[in-house]
Amino acid sequence: MATGGKQRDTRAERERARVYQARQSFHDSLARRRRRDDLIAGIAGGALIVAILIGQTLYYTAGPGAPSPAPTATPSTSPSSTPVPSDTASPDPSPTVTE
């Protein structure tokens, strides 16, 4: 006589337990997906930064951003065409003393 109510209660408890279990598994799967997405984004971001650094380095060392070489002055071994003053020229006049 009172067994009908008991079966309804156990059926409702089973249903609540099933829904609770489904929510827990859904929440766990979301947490796993977030963790996986964060890992993928971190790896992709790191790879992007490394690629940018390599590109910048190549651009400024070997590409159009590289400085053009400037000519340097080298001492010539040929005789110079400009005359060099010699020390044997006229001596400096001595100062005159006036009294």
DOLO-949970 format. One line per 10 residues: number of its first residue (from 0); their letters; for each residue x, y, z of N, C-alpha, C. Coordinates in nm, 4 decimals, always signed. Layout:
N
NUM> a> X/Y/Z/X/Y/Z/X/Y/Z ~ ...
***
This chain:
99
0> matggkqrdt> +0.0786/-0.1178/+0.0000/+0.0000/+0.0000/+0.0000/+0.0850/+0.1273/+0.0000 ~ +0.1824/+0.1334/+0.0835/+0.2673/+0.2511/+0.0894/+0.3902/+0.2342/+0.0019 ~ +0.4000/+0.1255/-0.0700/+0.5182/+0.0994/-0.1520/+0.5206/+0.1846/-0.2779 ~ +0.4089/+0.2307/-0.3253/+0.4052/+0.3137/-0.4456/+0.4781/+0.4457/-0.4257 ~ +0.4652/+0.5059/-0.3103/+0.5320/+0.6324/-0.2813/+0.6822/+0.6145/-0.2685 ~ +0.7231/+0.4995/-0.2157/+0.8657/+0.4734/-0.2002/+0.9345/+0.4612/-0.3355 ~ +0.8665/+0.3962/-0.4293/+0.9252/+0.3801/-0.5624/+0.9380/+0.5149/-0.6325 ~ +0.8395/+0.6006/-0.6119/+0.8462/+0.7338/-0.6718/+0.9634/+0.8123/-0.6141 ~ +0.9843/+0.8015/-0.4836/+1.0954/+0.8728/-0.4193/+1.2297/+0.8225/-0.4710 ~ +1.2439/+0.6904/-0.4819/+1.3721/+0.6368/-0.5298/+1.3932/+0.6726/-0.6757
10> raererarvy> +1.2860/+0.6739/-0.7546/+1.2976/+0.7118/-0.8957/+1.3398/+0.8589/-0.9055 ~ +1.2850/+0.9459/-0.8247/+1.3201/+1.0883/-0.8250/+1.4648/+1.1080/-0.7778 ~ +1.5060/+1.0301/-0.6776/+1.6445/+1.0396/-0.6304/+1.7424/+0.9953/-0.7389 ~ +1.7052/+0.8884/-0.8094/+1.7907/+0.8414/-0.9192/+1.8000/+0.9467/-1.0295 ~ +1.6880/+1.0097/-1.0605/+1.6863/+1.1135/-1.1630/+1.7733/+1.2334/-1.1212 ~ +1.7617/+1.2751/-0.9957/+1.8445/+1.3854/-0.9457/+1.9929/+1.3480/-0.9487 ~ +2.0236/+1.2260/-0.9123/+2.1625/+1.1809/-0.9147/+2.2159/+1.1771/-1.0576 ~ +2.1325/+1.1349/-1.1515/+2.1738/+1.1295/-1.2918/+2.1989/+1.2707/-1.3460 ~ +2.1092/+1.3640/-1.3158/+2.1252/+1.5025/-1.3618/+2.2490/+1.5650/-1.2981 ~ +2.2709/+1.5382/-1.1702/+2.3883/+1.5910/-1.1007/+2.5166/+1.5362/-1.1635
20> qarqsfhdsl> +2.5176/+1.4084/-1.1918/+2.6342/+1.3447/-1.2549/+2.6583/+1.4043/-1.3940 ~ +2.5512/+1.4289/-1.4679/+2.5645/+1.4874/-1.6017/+2.6225/+1.6280/-1.5916 ~ +2.5777/+1.7071/-1.4950/+2.6316/+1.8419/-1.4772/+2.7794/+1.8374/-1.4394 ~ +2.8160/+1.7458/-1.3523/+2.9564/+1.7337/-1.3129/+3.0444/+1.6971/-1.4324 ~ +3.0005/+1.6006/-1.5118/+3.0819/+1.5597/-1.6274/+3.0892/+1.6728/-1.7301 ~ +2.9796/+1.7483/-1.7473/+2.9807/+1.8623/-1.8391/+3.0802/+1.9680/-1.7908 ~ +3.0761/+2.0000/-1.6635/+3.1678/+2.0983/-1.6054/+3.3132/+2.0512/-1.6187 ~ +3.3390/+1.9246/-1.5925/+3.4751/+1.8711/-1.6062/+3.5236/+1.8797/-1.7504 ~ +3.4346/+1.8510/-1.8468/+3.4757/+1.8579/-1.9869/+3.5046/+2.0023/-2.0277 ~ +3.4282/+2.0986/-1.9739/+3.4567/+2.2395/-2.0028/+3.5922/+2.2809/-1.9459
30> arrrrrddli> +3.6228/+2.2364/-1.8255/+3.7512/+2.2703/-1.7630/+3.8669/+2.2105/-1.8436 ~ +3.8515/+2.0861/-1.8894/+3.9567/+2.0237/-1.9710/+3.9741/+2.0991/-2.1023 ~ +3.8641/+2.1398/-2.1645/+3.8726/+2.2127/-2.2911/+3.9399/+2.3479/-2.2705 ~ +3.9056/+2.4194/-2.1620/+3.9693/+2.5485/-2.1349/+4.1192/+2.5323/-2.1156 ~ +4.1582/+2.4313/-2.0411/+4.2999/+2.4054/-2.0177/+4.3713/+2.3751/-2.1490 ~ +4.3095/+2.2930/-2.2347/+4.3687/+2.2587/-2.3637/+4.3792/+2.3823/-2.4524 ~ +4.2731/+2.4638/-2.4560/+4.2756/+2.5854/-2.5375/+4.3814/+2.6831/-2.4889 ~ +4.3973/+2.6949/-2.3573/+4.5007/+2.7833/-2.3018/+4.6400/+2.7348/-2.3406 ~ +4.6617/+2.6059/-2.3378/+4.7909/+2.5489/-2.3748/+4.8200/+2.5745/-2.5225 ~ +4.7215/+2.5523/-2.6074/+4.7407/+2.5752/-2.7509/+4.7672/+2.7227/-2.7780
40> agiaggaliv> +4.6925/+2.8107/-2.7119/+4.7126/+2.9543/-2.7318/+4.8510/+2.9966/-2.6828 ~ +4.8975/+2.9418/-2.5727/+5.0312/+2.9744/-2.5224/+5.1403/+2.9303/-2.6179 ~ +5.1270/+2.8110/-2.6706/+5.2267/+2.7605/-2.7658/+5.2244/+2.8431/-2.8938 ~ +5.1048/+2.8732/-2.9444/+5.0938/+2.9528/-3.0671/+5.1478/+3.0937/-3.0451 ~ +5.1189/+3.1530/-2.9313/+5.1702/+3.2870/-2.9018/+5.3212/+3.2884/-2.8904 ~ +5.3767/+3.1884/-2.8250/+5.5224/+3.1786/-2.8141/+5.5877/+3.1602/-2.9497 ~ +5.5278/+3.0765/-3.0334/+5.5821/+3.0550/-3.1679/+5.5740/+3.1836/-3.2500 ~ +5.4662/+3.2597/-3.2333/+5.4512/+3.3860/-3.3053/+5.5582/+3.4858/-3.2620 ~ +5.5841/+3.4954/-3.1347/+5.6863/+3.5881/-3.0849/+5.8249/+3.5481/-3.1366 ~ +5.8550/+3.4191/-3.1352/+5.9845/+3.3717/-3.1869/+5.9963/+3.4029/-3.3358
50> ailigqtlyy> +5.8882/+3.3821/-3.4112/+5.8913/+3.4102/-3.5549/+5.9113/+3.5593/-3.5806 ~ +5.8470/+3.6441/-3.5010/+5.8643/+3.7887/-3.5169/+6.0088/+3.8285/-3.4875 ~ +6.0673/+3.7737/-3.3818/+6.2062/+3.8065/-3.3481/+6.3023/+3.7614/-3.4575 ~ +6.2805/+3.6432/-3.5116/+6.3668/+3.5938/-3.6200/+6.3513/+3.6817/-3.7435 ~ +6.2290/+3.7187/-3.7760/+6.2048/+3.8055/-3.8913/+6.2713/+3.9408/-3.8761 ~ +6.2592/+4.0002/-3.7579/+6.3228/+4.1300/-3.7321/+6.4749/+4.1187/-3.7453 ~ +6.5307/+4.0132/-3.6886/+6.6753/+3.9943/-3.6946/+6.7225/+3.9799/-3.8389 ~ +6.6525/+3.8988/-3.9162/+6.6913/+3.8803/-4.0563/+6.6731/+4.0088/-4.1361 ~ +6.5679/+4.0826/-4.1108/+6.5428/+4.2069/-4.1842/+6.6547/+4.3078/-4.1609 ~ +6.6971/+4.3210/-4.0369/+6.7966/+4.4221/-4.0051/+6.9410/+4.3754/-4.0246
60> tagpgapspa> +6.9640/+4.2471/-4.0468/+7.1011/+4.2021/-4.0705/+7.1261/+4.1658/-4.2164 ~ +7.0273/+4.1114/-4.2860/+7.0507/+4.0659/-4.4221/+6.9538/+4.1255/-4.5231 ~ +6.8454/+4.1839/-4.4799/+6.7432/+4.2337/-4.5709/+6.7598/+4.3793/-4.6049 ~ +6.6501/+4.4415/-4.6491/+6.6566/+4.5822/-4.6892/+6.6814/+4.6763/-4.5722 ~ +6.6656/+4.6321/-4.4509/+6.6913/+4.7171/-4.3354/+6.8358/+4.7192/-4.2927 ~ +6.9194/+4.6414/-4.3599/+7.0614/+4.6342/-4.3229/+7.1309/+4.7640/-4.3623 ~ +7.2191/+4.8137/-4.2788/+7.2903/+4.9373/-4.3143/+7.3859/+4.9118/-4.4304 ~ +7.3978/+5.0118/-4.5201/+7.4900/+4.9950/-4.6328/+7.6314/+5.0205/-4.5833 ~ +7.7267/+4.9483/-4.6358/+7.8642/+4.9653/-4.5887/+7.9175/+5.1029/-4.6293 ~ +7.9791/+5.1711/-4.5364/+8.0373/+5.3032/-4.5626/+8.1829/+5.2864/-4.6018
70> ptatpstsps> +8.2292/+5.3659/-4.7007/+8.3710/+5.3546/-4.7393/+8.4608/+5.4064/-4.6273 ~ +8.5696/+5.3400/-4.6097/+8.6643/+5.3799/-4.5059/+8.7884/+5.4395/-4.5722 ~ +8.8485/+5.5338/-4.5073/+8.9701/+5.5959/-4.5605/+9.0880/+5.5047/-4.5314 ~ +9.1592/+5.4711/-4.6369/+9.2774/+5.3865/-4.6204/+9.4001/+5.4688/-4.6598 ~ +9.5094/+5.4522/-4.5927/+9.6299/+5.5290/-4.6291/+9.6801/+5.4851/-4.7661 ~ +9.7097/+5.5824/-4.8486/+9.7560/+5.5480/-4.9832/+9.9086/+5.5329/-4.9817 ~ +9.9575/+5.4511/-5.0673/+10.1019/+5.4282/-5.0763/+10.1633/+5.5123/-5.1872 ~ +10.0814/+5.5766/-5.2691/+10.1351/+5.6601/-5.3769/+10.1807/+5.7942/-5.3200 ~ +10.2766/+5.8584/-5.3866/+10.3249/+5.9874/-5.3362/+10.2143/+6.0918/-5.3417 ~ +10.2170/+6.1761/-5.2464/+10.1166/+6.2791/-5.2349/+10.1484/+6.3939/-5.3295
80> stpvpsdtas> +10.0494/+6.4569/-5.3881/+10.0720/+6.5670/-5.4807/+10.0811/+6.7010/-5.4084 ~ +10.0465/+6.7071/-5.2831/+10.0562/+6.8327/-5.2086/+10.1946/+6.8433/-5.1485 ~ +10.2556/+6.9610/-5.1576/+10.3909/+6.9749/-5.1019/+10.3877/+6.9726/-4.9500 ~ +10.4889/+6.9128/-4.8958/+10.5027/+6.9028/-4.7513/+10.6066/+7.0056/-4.7089 ~ +10.5765/+7.0936/-4.6124/+10.6771/+7.1915/-4.5711/+10.7950/+7.1219/-4.5057 ~ +10.9101/+7.1689/-4.5374/+11.0293/+7.1074/-4.4784/+11.0774/+7.1917/-4.3622 ~ +11.1562/+7.1333/-4.2786/+11.2111/+7.2030/-4.1616/+11.3353/+7.2865/-4.1962 ~ +11.3892/+7.2718/-4.3143/+11.5112/+7.3426/-4.3511/+11.4825/+7.4786/-4.4118 ~ +11.3643/+7.5195/-4.4100/+11.3303/+7.6518/-4.4648/+11.3913/+7.7597/-4.3765 ~ +11.3699/+7.8819/-4.4114/+11.4320/+7.9923/-4.3396/+11.4001/+7.9856/-4.1920
90> pdpsptvte> +11.5001/+8.0144/-4.1101/+11.4770/+8.0059/-3.9666/+11.3888/+8.1217/-3.9199 ~ +11.3274/+8.0977/-3.8083/+11.2419/+8.2008/-3.7517/+11.3288/+8.3178/-3.7083 ~ +11.2847/+8.4402/-3.7352/+11.3652/+8.5538/-3.6900/+11.3620/+8.5645/-3.5390 ~ +11.4733/+8.6042/-3.4860/+11.4794/+8.6195/-3.3401/+11.4128/+8.7510/-3.3040 ~ +11.3554/+8.7565/-3.1903/+11.2882/+8.8808/-3.1514/+11.3909/+8.9898/-3.1266 ~ +11.3575/+9.1062/-3.1672/+11.4472/+9.2186/-3.1468/+11.4142/+9.2894/-3.0156 ~ +11.5223/+9.3275/-2.9510/+11.5055/+9.3932/-2.8235/+11.5281/+9.5421/-2.8458 ~ +11.4392/+9.6186/-2.8092/+11.4540/+9.7640/-2.8215/+11.4590/+9.8271/-2.6850 ~ +11.5527/+9.9185/-2.6746/+11.5664/+9.9834/-2.5439/+11.5361/+10.1250/-2.5513
***
